[in-house]
Amino acid sequence: MAELKFEITQHLGVLSENARGWTKELNMVSWSEHEPKYDIREWSPDHTRMGKGVTLSEEEINALRALLNGEELEDDVDDSMMV
């Protein structure tokens, strides 16, 4: 398996910490030397290991912020696809 290349370019904050010392964080991460994106995932204390996470573009993080703030978003999702 090829080595995953990443660089945390900006640490934005810790959301939580578990009993093993791993922290769920919001960071700006450059994956494979691409433009950094917002990233939410768990990290080991030394940041050499990571858990599964989600990477968001600028547009996606703004949409998430609007949803969390209860703002109306432009509806571009087919309501019939909602559970």
mmCIF file as gemmi writes it, N, C-alpha and C atoms, coordinates in Angstrom:
data_model
loop_
_atom_site.group_PDB
_atom_site.id
_atom_site.type_symbol
_atom_site.label_atom_id
_atom_site.label_alt_id
_atom_site.label_comp_id
_atom_site.label_asym_id
_atom_site.label_entity_id
_atom_site.label_seq_id
_atom_site.pdbx_PDB_ins_code
_atom_site.Cartn_x
_atom_site.Cartn_y
_atom_site.Cartn_z
_atom_site.occupancy
_atom_site.B_iso_or_equiv
_atom_site.pdbx_formal_charge
_atom_site.auth_seq_id
_atom_site.auth_asym_id
_atom_site.pdbx_PDB_model_num
ATOM 1 N N . MET Axp A 1 ? 0.839 -1.177 0 1 0 ? 1 A 1
ATOM 2 C CA . MET Axp A 1 ? 0 0 0 1 0 ? 1 A 1
ATOM 3 C C . MET Axp A 1 ? 0.885 1.241 0 1 0 ? 1 A 1
ATOM 4 N N . ALA Axp A 2 ? 0.559 2.203 -0.846 1 0 ? 2 A 1
ATOM 5 C CA . ALA Axp A 2 ? 1.333 3.433 -0.948 1 0 ? 2 A 1
ATOM 6 C C . ALA Axp A 2 ? 1.16 4.271 0.318 1 0 ? 2 A 1
ATOM 7 N N . GLU Axp A 3 ? 2.212 4.98 0.666 1 0 ? 3 A 1
ATOM 8 C CA . GLU Axp A 3 ? 2.165 5.84 1.847 1 0 ? 3 A 1
ATOM 9 C C . GLU Axp A 3 ? 1.283 7.051 1.56 1 0 ? 3 A 1
ATOM 10 N N . LEU Axp A 4 ? 0.418 7.371 2.516 1 0 ? 4 A 1
ATOM 11 C CA . LEU Axp A 4 ? -0.471 8.517 2.395 1 0 ? 4 A 1
ATOM 12 C C . LEU Axp A 4 ? 0.285 9.78 2.775 1 0 ? 4 A 1
ATOM 13 N N . LYS Axp A 5 ? 0.319 10.753 1.855 1 0 ? 5 A 1
ATOM 14 C CA . LYS Axp A 5 ? 1.031 12 2.122 1 0 ? 5 A 1
ATOM 15 C C . LYS Axp A 5 ? 0.024 13.043 2.587 1 0 ? 5 A 1
ATOM 16 N N . PHE Axp A 6 ? 0.307 13.653 3.736 1 0 ? 6 A 1
ATOM 17 C CA . PHE Axp A 6 ? -0.558 14.702 4.245 1 0 ? 6 A 1
ATOM 18 C C . PHE Axp A 6 ? 0.272 15.694 5.041 1 0 ? 6 A 1
ATOM 19 N N . GLU Axp A 7 ? -0.26 16.908 5.142 1 0 ? 7 A 1
ATOM 20 C CA . GLU Axp A 7 ? 0.36 17.929 5.972 1 0 ? 7 A 1
ATOM 21 C C . GLU Axp A 7 ? -0.757 18.747 6.614 1 0 ? 7 A 1
ATOM 22 N N . ILE Axp A 8 ? -0.751 18.829 7.933 1 0 ? 8 A 1
ATOM 23 C CA . ILE Axp A 8 ? -1.687 19.706 8.632 1 0 ? 8 A 1
ATOM 24 C C . ILE Axp A 8 ? -1.114 21.115 8.495 1 0 ? 8 A 1
ATOM 25 N N . THR Axp A 9 ? -1.777 21.935 7.684 1 0 ? 9 A 1
ATOM 26 C CA . THR Axp A 9 ? -1.265 23.274 7.431 1 0 ? 9 A 1
ATOM 27 C C . THR Axp A 9 ? -1.753 24.289 8.457 1 0 ? 9 A 1
ATOM 28 N N . GLN Axp A 10 ? -2.896 23.988 9.09 1 0 ? 10 A 1
ATOM 29 C CA . GLN Axp A 10 ? -3.417 24.88 10.13 1 0 ? 10 A 1
ATOM 30 C C . GLN Axp A 10 ? -4.281 24.082 11.086 1 0 ? 10 A 1
ATOM 31 N N . HIS Axp A 11 ? -3.99 24.185 12.369 1 0 ? 11 A 1
ATOM 32 C CA . HIS Axp A 11 ? -4.793 23.543 13.413 1 0 ? 11 A 1
ATOM 33 C C . HIS Axp A 11 ? -5.855 24.54 13.843 1 0 ? 11 A 1
ATOM 34 N N . LEU Axp A 12 ? -7.143 24.183 13.634 1 0 ? 12 A 1
ATOM 35 C CA . LEU Axp A 12 ? -8.23 25.113 13.939 1 0 ? 12 A 1
ATOM 36 C C . LEU Axp A 12 ? -8.869 24.861 15.297 1 0 ? 12 A 1
ATOM 37 N N . GLY Axp A 13 ? -8.82 23.618 15.793 1 0 ? 13 A 1
ATOM 38 C CA . GLY Axp A 13 ? -9.376 23.368 17.115 1 0 ? 13 A 1
ATOM 39 C C . GLY Axp A 13 ? -9.627 21.901 17.398 1 0 ? 13 A 1
ATOM 40 N N . VAL Axp A 14 ? -9.756 21.598 18.688 1 0 ? 14 A 1
ATOM 41 C CA . VAL Axp A 14 ? -10.064 20.251 19.167 1 0 ? 14 A 1
ATOM 42 C C . VAL Axp A 14 ? -11.541 20.212 19.535 1 0 ? 14 A 1
ATOM 43 N N . LEU Axp A 15 ? -12.255 19.209 19.016 1 0 ? 15 A 1
ATOM 44 C CA . LEU Axp A 15 ? -13.669 19.047 19.31 1 0 ? 15 A 1
ATOM 45 C C . LEU Axp A 15 ? -13.896 18.167 20.53 1 0 ? 15 A 1
ATOM 46 N N . SER Axp A 16 ? -13.043 17.134 20.699 1 0 ? 16 A 1
ATOM 47 C CA . SER Axp A 16 ? -13.165 16.234 21.848 1 0 ? 16 A 1
ATOM 48 C C . SER Axp A 16 ? -11.89 15.411 21.979 1 0 ? 16 A 1
ATOM 49 N N . GLU Axp A 17 ? -11.77 14.738 23.123 1 0 ? 17 A 1
ATOM 50 C CA . GLU Axp A 17 ? -10.636 13.841 23.373 1 0 ? 17 A 1
ATOM 51 C C . GLU Axp A 17 ? -11.175 12.574 24.019 1 0 ? 17 A 1
ATOM 52 N N . ASN Axp A 18 ? -10.677 11.406 23.565 1 0 ? 18 A 1
ATOM 53 C CA . ASN Axp A 18 ? -11.145 10.157 24.159 1 0 ? 18 A 1
ATOM 54 C C . ASN Axp A 18 ? -10.17 9.679 25.239 1 0 ? 18 A 1
ATOM 55 N N . ALA Axp A 19 ? -10.508 8.57 25.877 1 0 ? 19 A 1
ATOM 56 C CA . ALA Axp A 19 ? -9.714 8.054 27 1 0 ? 19 A 1
ATOM 57 C C . ALA Axp A 19 ? -8.305 7.638 26.585 1 0 ? 19 A 1
ATOM 58 N N . ARG Axp A 20 ? -8.096 7.326 25.321 1 0 ? 20 A 1
ATOM 59 C CA . ARG Axp A 20 ? -6.767 6.927 24.833 1 0 ? 20 A 1
ATOM 60 C C . ARG Axp A 20 ? -5.908 8.116 24.437 1 0 ? 20 A 1
ATOM 61 N N . GLY Axp A 21 ? -6.444 9.327 24.565 1 0 ? 21 A 1
ATOM 62 C CA . GLY Axp A 21 ? -5.683 10.521 24.225 1 0 ? 21 A 1
ATOM 63 C C . GLY Axp A 21 ? -5.834 10.984 22.787 1 0 ? 21 A 1
ATOM 64 N N . TRP Axp A 22 ? -6.609 10.245 21.986 1 0 ? 22 A 1
ATOM 65 C CA . TRP Axp A 22 ? -6.85 10.673 20.612 1 0 ? 22 A 1
ATOM 66 C C . TRP Axp A 22 ? -7.807 11.86 20.639 1 0 ? 22 A 1
ATOM 67 N N . THR Axp A 23 ? -7.589 12.818 19.742 1 0 ? 23 A 1
ATOM 68 C CA . THR Axp A 23 ? -8.432 14.002 19.691 1 0 ? 23 A 1
ATOM 69 C C . THR Axp A 23 ? -9.14 14.101 18.347 1 0 ? 23 A 1
ATOM 70 N N . LYS Axp A 24 ? -10.416 14.48 18.407 1 0 ? 24 A 1
ATOM 71 C CA . LYS Axp A 24 ? -11.164 14.777 17.189 1 0 ? 24 A 1
ATOM 72 C C . LYS Axp A 24 ? -10.947 16.254 16.929 1 0 ? 24 A 1
ATOM 73 N N . GLU Axp A 25 ? -10.417 16.575 15.746 1 0 ? 25 A 1
ATOM 74 C CA . GLU Axp A 25 ? -9.964 17.929 15.458 1 0 ? 25 A 1
ATOM 75 C C . GLU Axp A 25 ? -10.519 18.452 14.144 1 0 ? 25 A 1
ATOM 76 N N . LEU Axp A 26 ? -10.599 19.777 14.08 1 0 ? 26 A 1
ATOM 77 C CA . LEU Axp A 26 ? -10.857 20.475 12.824 1 0 ? 26 A 1
ATOM 78 C C . LEU Axp A 26 ? -9.543 21.124 12.421 1 0 ? 26 A 1
ATOM 79 N N . ASN Axp A 27 ? -9.037 20.735 11.265 1 0 ? 27 A 1
ATOM 80 C CA . ASN Axp A 27 ? -7.759 21.239 10.751 1 0 ? 27 A 1
ATOM 81 C C . ASN Axp A 27 ? -7.885 21.576 9.277 1 0 ? 27 A 1
ATOM 82 N N . MET Axp A 28 ? -6.922 22.306 8.78 1 0 ? 28 A 1
ATOM 83 C CA . MET Axp A 28 ? -6.731 22.459 7.334 1 0 ? 28 A 1
ATOM 84 C C . MET Axp A 28 ? -5.642 21.449 6.978 1 0 ? 28 A 1
ATOM 85 N N . VAL Axp A 29 ? -5.954 20.544 6.055 1 0 ? 29 A 1
ATOM 86 C CA . VAL Axp A 29 ? -5.017 19.479 5.703 1 0 ? 29 A 1
ATOM 87 C C . VAL Axp A 29 ? -4.809 19.455 4.193 1 0 ? 29 A 1
ATOM 88 N N . SER Axp A 30 ? -3.54 19.362 3.798 1 0 ? 30 A 1
ATOM 89 C CA . SER Axp A 30 ? -3.169 19.171 2.403 1 0 ? 30 A 1
ATOM 90 C C . SER Axp A 30 ? -2.929 17.679 2.198 1 0 ? 30 A 1
ATOM 91 N N . TRP Axp A 31 ? -3.735 17.058 1.344 1 0 ? 31 A 1
ATOM 92 C CA . TRP Axp A 31 ? -3.595 15.629 1.037 1 0 ? 31 A 1
ATOM 93 C C . TRP Axp A 31 ? -2.865 15.495 -0.29 1 0 ? 31 A 1
ATOM 94 N N . SER Axp A 32 ? -1.798 14.72 -0.296 1 0 ? 32 A 1
ATOM 95 C CA . SER Axp A 32 ? -1.01 14.462 -1.513 1 0 ? 32 A 1
ATOM 96 C C . SER Axp A 32 ? -0.595 15.753 -2.205 1 0 ? 32 A 1
ATOM 97 N N . GLU Axp A 33 ? -0.185 16.728 -1.398 1 0 ? 33 A 1
ATOM 98 C CA . GLU Axp A 33 ? 0.342 18.009 -1.878 1 0 ? 33 A 1
ATOM 99 C C . GLU Axp A 33 ? -0.678 18.841 -2.655 1 0 ? 33 A 1
ATOM 100 N N . HIS Axp A 34 ? -1.987 18.59 -2.432 1 0 ? 34 A 1
ATOM 101 C CA . HIS Axp A 34 ? -3.036 19.402 -3.041 1 0 ? 34 A 1
ATOM 102 C C . HIS Axp A 34 ? -3.364 20.569 -2.12 1 0 ? 34 A 1
ATOM 103 N N . GLU Axp A 35 ? -4.202 21.467 -2.615 1 0 ? 35 A 1
ATOM 104 C CA . GLU Axp A 35 ? -4.651 22.622 -1.841 1 0 ? 35 A 1
ATOM 105 C C . GLU Axp A 35 ? -5.281 22.144 -0.526 1 0 ? 35 A 1
ATOM 106 N N . PRO Axp A 36 ? -4.951 22.766 0.591 1 0 ? 36 A 1
ATOM 107 C CA . PRO Axp A 36 ? -5.533 22.346 1.88 1 0 ? 36 A 1
ATOM 108 C C . PRO Axp A 36 ? -7.052 22.498 1.892 1 0 ? 36 A 1
ATOM 109 N N . LYS Axp A 37 ? -7.705 21.562 2.588 1 0 ? 37 A 1
ATOM 110 C CA . LYS Axp A 37 ? -9.157 21.587 2.775 1 0 ? 37 A 1
ATOM 111 C C . LYS Axp A 37 ? -9.452 21.416 4.257 1 0 ? 37 A 1
ATOM 112 N N . TYR Axp A 38 ? -10.664 21.787 4.64 1 0 ? 38 A 1
ATOM 113 C CA . TYR Axp A 38 ? -11.105 21.574 6.015 1 0 ? 38 A 1
ATOM 114 C C . TYR Axp A 38 ? -11.229 20.071 6.24 1 0 ? 38 A 1
ATOM 115 N N . ASP Axp A 39 ? -10.823 19.628 7.413 1 0 ? 39 A 1
ATOM 116 C CA . ASP Axp A 39 ? -10.783 18.194 7.691 1 0 ? 39 A 1
ATOM 117 C C . ASP Axp A 39 ? -11.179 17.954 9.144 1 0 ? 39 A 1
ATOM 118 N N . ILE Axp A 40 ? -12.136 17.038 9.354 1 0 ? 40 A 1
ATOM 119 C CA . ILE Axp A 40 ? -12.556 16.637 10.697 1 0 ? 40 A 1
ATOM 120 C C . ILE Axp A 40 ? -12.268 15.146 10.832 1 0 ? 40 A 1
ATOM 121 N N . ARG Axp A 41 ? -11.411 14.791 11.811 1 0 ? 41 A 1
ATOM 122 C CA . ARG Axp A 41 ? -11.102 13.38 12.063 1 0 ? 41 A 1
ATOM 123 C C . ARG Axp A 41 ? -10.381 13.243 13.394 1 0 ? 41 A 1
ATOM 124 N N . GLU Axp A 42 ? -10.246 11.997 13.856 1 0 ? 42 A 1
ATOM 125 C CA . GLU Axp A 42 ? -9.491 11.715 15.076 1 0 ? 42 A 1
ATOM 126 C C . GLU Axp A 42 ? -8.023 11.532 14.739 1 0 ? 42 A 1
ATOM 127 N N . TRP Axp A 43 ? -7.174 12.047 15.642 1 0 ? 43 A 1
ATOM 128 C CA . TRP Axp A 43 ? -5.722 11.955 15.494 1 0 ? 43 A 1
ATOM 129 C C . TRP Axp A 43 ? -5.121 11.372 16.755 1 0 ? 43 A 1
ATOM 130 N N . SER Axp A 44 ? -4.063 10.573 16.58 1 0 ? 44 A 1
ATOM 131 C CA . SER Axp A 44 ? -3.3 10.092 17.725 1 0 ? 44 A 1
ATOM 132 C C . SER Axp A 44 ? -2.595 11.287 18.365 1 0 ? 44 A 1
ATOM 133 N N . PRO Axp A 45 ? -2.149 11.14 19.62 1 0 ? 45 A 1
ATOM 134 C CA . PRO Axp A 45 ? -1.505 12.278 20.294 1 0 ? 45 A 1
ATOM 135 C C . PRO Axp A 45 ? -0.324 12.883 19.527 1 0 ? 45 A 1
ATOM 136 N N . ASP Axp A 46 ? 0.434 12.067 18.789 1 0 ? 46 A 1
ATOM 137 C CA . ASP Axp A 46 ? 1.589 12.595 18.05 1 0 ? 46 A 1
ATOM 138 C C . ASP Axp A 46 ? 1.267 12.912 16.581 1 0 ? 46 A 1
ATOM 139 N N . HIS Axp A 47 ? 0.009 12.777 16.192 1 0 ? 47 A 1
ATOM 140 C CA . HIS Axp A 47 ? -0.468 13.065 14.838 1 0 ? 47 A 1
ATOM 141 C C . HIS Axp A 47 ? 0.195 12.211 13.754 1 0 ? 47 A 1
ATOM 142 N N . THR Axp A 48 ? 0.666 11.016 14.113 1 0 ? 48 A 1
ATOM 143 C CA . THR Axp A 48 ? 1.219 10.111 13.108 1 0 ? 48 A 1
ATOM 144 C C . THR Axp A 48 ? 0.184 9.103 12.625 1 0 ? 48 A 1
ATOM 145 N N . ARG Axp A 49 ? -0.891 8.935 13.382 1 0 ? 49 A 1
ATOM 146 C CA . ARG Axp A 49 ? -1.971 8.016 13.001 1 0 ? 49 A 1
ATOM 147 C C . ARG Axp A 49 ? -3.281 8.783 13.042 1 0 ? 49 A 1
ATOM 148 N N . MET Axp A 50 ? -4.216 8.343 12.201 1 0 ? 50 A 1
ATOM 149 C CA . MET Axp A 50 ? -5.497 9.027 12.11 1 0 ? 50 A 1
ATOM 150 C C . MET Axp A 50 ? -6.625 8.033 11.943 1 0 ? 50 A 1
ATOM 151 N N . GLY Axp A 51 ? -7.804 8.458 12.305 1 0 ? 51 A 1
ATOM 152 C CA . GLY Axp A 51 ? -9.008 7.676 12.088 1 0 ? 51 A 1
ATOM 153 C C . GLY Axp A 51 ? -9.71 8.149 10.826 1 0 ? 51 A 1
ATOM 154 N N . LYS Axp A 52 ? -10.847 7.528 10.558 1 0 ? 52 A 1
ATOM 155 C CA . LYS Axp A 52 ? -11.649 7.961 9.413 1 0 ? 52 A 1
ATOM 156 C C . LYS Axp A 52 ? -12.178 9.356 9.69 1 0 ? 52 A 1
ATOM 157 N N . GLY Axp A 53 ? -12.346 10.098 8.632 1 0 ? 53 A 1
ATOM 158 C CA . GLY Axp A 53 ? -12.823 11.456 8.8 1 0 ? 53 A 1
ATOM 159 C C . GLY Axp A 53 ? -13.536 11.951 7.56 1 0 ? 53 A 1
ATOM 160 N N . VAL Axp A 54 ? -13.755 13.245 7.541 1 0 ? 54 A 1
ATOM 161 C CA . VAL Axp A 54 ? -14.408 13.885 6.407 1 0 ? 54 A 1
ATOM 162 C C . VAL Axp A 54 ? -13.616 15.131 6.042 1 0 ? 54 A 1
ATOM 163 N N . THR Axp A 55 ? -13.446 15.334 4.743 1 0 ? 55 A 1
ATOM 164 C CA . THR Axp A 55 ? -12.738 16.493 4.218 1 0 ? 55 A 1
ATOM 165 C C . THR Axp A 55 ? -13.748 17.35 3.469 1 0 ? 55 A 1
ATOM 166 N N . LEU Axp A 56 ? -13.737 18.654 3.752 1 0 ? 56 A 1
ATOM 167 C CA . LEU Axp A 56 ? -14.73 19.559 3.194 1 0 ? 56 A 1
ATOM 168 C C . LEU Axp A 56 ? -14.071 20.72 2.456 1 0 ? 56 A 1
ATOM 169 N N . SER Axp A 57 ? -14.65 21.087 1.321 1 0 ? 57 A 1
ATOM 170 C CA . SER Axp A 57 ? -14.192 22.258 0.577 1 0 ? 57 A 1
ATOM 171 C C . SER Axp A 57 ? -14.673 23.52 1.298 1 0 ? 57 A 1
ATOM 172 N N . GLU Axp A 58 ? -14.23 24.667 0.838 1 0 ? 58 A 1
ATOM 173 C CA . GLU Axp A 58 ? -14.675 25.954 1.389 1 0 ? 58 A 1
ATOM 174 C C . GLU Axp A 58 ? -16.199 26.082 1.285 1 0 ? 58 A 1
ATOM 175 N N . GLU Axp A 59 ? -16.764 25.705 0.142 1 0 ? 59 A 1
ATOM 176 C CA . GLU Axp A 59 ? -18.209 25.785 -0.058 1 0 ? 59 A 1
ATOM 177 C C . GLU Axp A 59 ? -18.944 24.844 0.896 1 0 ? 59 A 1
ATOM 178 N N . GLU Axp A 60 ? -18.417 23.636 1.086 1 0 ? 60 A 1
ATOM 179 C CA . GLU Axp A 60 ? -19.066 22.672 1.974 1 0 ? 60 A 1
ATOM 180 C C . GLU Axp A 60 ? -19.004 23.11 3.433 1 0 ? 60 A 1
ATOM 181 N N . ILE Axp A 61 ? -17.875 23.67 3.875 1 0 ? 61 A 1
ATOM 182 C CA . ILE Axp A 61 ? -17.774 24.123 5.264 1 0 ? 61 A 1
ATOM 183 C C . ILE Axp A 61 ? -18.712 25.302 5.501 1 0 ? 61 A 1
ATOM 184 N N . ASN Axp A 62 ? -18.886 26.175 4.488 1 0 ? 62 A 1
ATOM 185 C CA . ASN Axp A 62 ? -19.831 27.286 4.613 1 0 ? 62 A 1
ATOM 186 C C . ASN Axp A 62 ? -21.272 26.784 4.681 1 0 ? 62 A 1
ATOM 187 N N . ALA Axp A 63 ? -21.605 25.758 3.9 1 0 ? 63 A 1
ATOM 188 C CA . ALA Axp A 63 ? -22.941 25.159 3.948 1 0 ? 63 A 1
ATOM 189 C C . ALA Axp A 63 ? -23.175 24.495 5.302 1 0 ? 63 A 1
ATOM 190 N N . LEU Axp A 64 ? -22.163 23.811 5.839 1 0 ? 64 A 1
ATOM 191 C CA . LEU Axp A 64 ? -22.276 23.189 7.16 1 0 ? 64 A 1
ATOM 192 C C . LEU Axp A 64 ? -22.49 24.252 8.232 1 0 ? 64 A 1
ATOM 193 N N . ARG Axp A 65 ? -21.722 25.328 8.153 1 0 ? 65 A 1
ATOM 194 C CA . ARG Axp A 65 ? -21.878 26.435 9.111 1 0 ? 65 A 1
ATOM 195 C C . ARG Axp A 65 ? -23.308 26.988 9.057 1 0 ? 65 A 1
ATOM 196 N N . ALA Axp A 66 ? -23.833 27.179 7.855 1 0 ? 66 A 1
ATOM 197 C CA . ALA Axp A 66 ? -25.191 27.696 7.704 1 0 ? 66 A 1
ATOM 198 C C . ALA Axp A 66 ? -26.213 26.725 8.298 1 0 ? 66 A 1
ATOM 199 N N . LEU Axp A 67 ? -26.032 25.428 8.058 1 0 ? 67 A 1
ATOM 200 C CA . LEU Axp A 67 ? -26.945 24.432 8.623 1 0 ? 67 A 1
ATOM 201 C C . LEU Axp A 67 ? -26.907 24.454 10.148 1 0 ? 67 A 1
ATOM 202 N N . LEU Axp A 68 ? -25.712 24.522 10.716 1 0 ? 68 A 1
ATOM 203 C CA . LEU Axp A 68 ? -25.572 24.524 12.17 1 0 ? 68 A 1
ATOM 204 C C . LEU Axp A 68 ? -26.133 25.803 12.785 1 0 ? 68 A 1
ATOM 205 N N . ASN Axp A 69 ? -26.093 26.893 12.038 1 0 ? 69 A 1
ATOM 206 C CA . ASN Axp A 69 ? -26.638 28.171 12.518 1 0 ? 69 A 1
ATOM 207 C C . ASN Axp A 69 ? -28.138 28.298 12.233 1 0 ? 69 A 1
ATOM 208 N N . GLY Axp A 70 ? -28.717 27.279 11.596 1 0 ? 70 A 1
ATOM 209 C CA . GLY Axp A 70 ? -30.147 27.29 11.323 1 0 ? 70 A 1
ATOM 210 C C . GLY Axp A 70 ? -30.547 28.197 10.183 1 0 ? 70 A 1
ATOM 211 N N . GLU Axp A 71 ? -29.617 28.525 9.321 1 0 ? 71 A 1
ATOM 212 C CA . GLU Axp A 71 ? -29.913 29.398 8.194 1 0 ? 71 A 1
ATOM 213 C C . GLU Axp A 71 ? -30.531 28.607 7.047 1 0 ? 71 A 1
ATOM 214 N N . GLU Axp A 72 ? -31.328 29.291 6.255 1 0 ? 72 A 1
ATOM 215 C CA . GLU Axp A 72 ? -31.888 28.673 5.068 1 0 ? 72 A 1
ATOM 216 C C . GLU Axp A 72 ? -30.815 28.57 3.99 1 0 ? 72 A 1
ATOM 217 N N . LEU Axp A 73 ? -30.754 27.437 3.324 1 0 ? 73 A 1
ATOM 218 C CA . LEU Axp A 73 ? -29.828 27.247 2.222 1 0 ? 73 A 1
ATOM 219 C C . LEU Axp A 73 ? -30.623 27.094 0.936 1 0 ? 73 A 1
ATOM 220 N N . GLU Axp A 74 ? -29.984 27.425 -0.161 1 0 ? 74 A 1
ATOM 221 C CA . GLU Axp A 74 ? -30.615 27.2 -1.455 1 0 ? 74 A 1
ATOM 222 C C . GLU Axp A 74 ? -30.847 25.711 -1.597 1 0 ? 74 A 1
ATOM 223 N N . ASP Axp A 75 ? -32.064 25.331 -1.915 1 0 ? 75 A 1
ATOM 224 C CA . ASP Axp A 75 ? -32.433 23.921 -1.978 1 0 ? 75 A 1
ATOM 225 C C . ASP Axp A 75 ? -32.055 23.349 -3.338 1 0 ? 75 A 1
ATOM 226 N N . ASP Axp A 76 ? -30.92 22.629 -3.367 1 0 ? 76 A 1
ATOM 227 C CA . ASP Axp A 76 ? -30.52 21.97 -4.617 1 0 ? 76 A 1
ATOM 228 C C . ASP Axp A 76 ? -30.528 20.459 -4.46 1 0 ? 76 A 1
ATOM 229 N N . VAL Axp A 77 ? -31.197 19.968 -3.382 1 0 ? 77 A 1
ATOM 230 C CA . VAL Axp A 77 ? -31.291 18.54 -3.127 1 0 ? 77 A 1
ATOM 231 C C . VAL Axp A 77 ? -32.717 18.104 -3.404 1 0 ? 77 A 1
ATOM 232 N N . ASP Axp A 78 ? -32.866 16.991 -4.102 1 0 ? 78 A 1
ATOM 233 C CA . ASP Axp A 78 ? -34.177 16.427 -4.39 1 0 ? 78 A 1
ATOM 234 C C . ASP Axp A 78 ? -34.757 15.882 -3.082 1 0 ? 78 A 1
ATOM 235 N N . ASP Axp A 79 ? -35.867 16.46 -2.615 1 0 ? 79 A 1
ATOM 236 C CA . ASP Axp A 79 ? -36.486 16.052 -1.347 1 0 ? 79 A 1
ATOM 237 C C . ASP Axp A 79 ? -36.885 14.584 -1.337 1 0 ? 79 A 1
ATOM 238 N N . SER Axp A 80 ? -37.149 13.999 -2.488 1 0 ? 80 A 1
ATOM 239 C CA . SER Axp A 80 ? -37.536 12.584 -2.523 1 0 ? 80 A 1
ATOM 240 C C . SER Axp A 80 ? -36.382 11.669 -2.156 1 0 ? 80 A 1
ATOM 241 N N . MET Axp A 81 ? -35.149 12.199 -2.153 1 0 ? 81 A 1
ATOM 242 C CA . MET Axp A 81 ? -33.977 11.401 -1.788 1 0 ? 81 A 1
ATOM 243 C C . MET Axp A 81 ? -33.723 11.416 -0.28 1 0 ? 81 A 1
ATOM 244 N N . MET Axp A 82 ? -34.459 12.271 0.458 1 0 ? 82 A 1
ATOM 245 C CA . MET Axp A 82 ? -34.252 12.401 1.895 1 0 ? 82 A 1
ATOM 246 C C . MET Axp A 82 ? -34.909 11.234 2.612 1 0 ? 82 A 1
ATOM 247 N N . VAL Axp A 83 ? -34.287 10.797 3.695 1 0 ? 83 A 1
ATOM 248 C CA . VAL Axp A 83 ? -34.815 9.683 4.493 1 0 ? 83 A 1
ATOM 249 C C . VAL Axp A 83 ? -35.773 10.21 5.518 1 0 ? 83 A 1
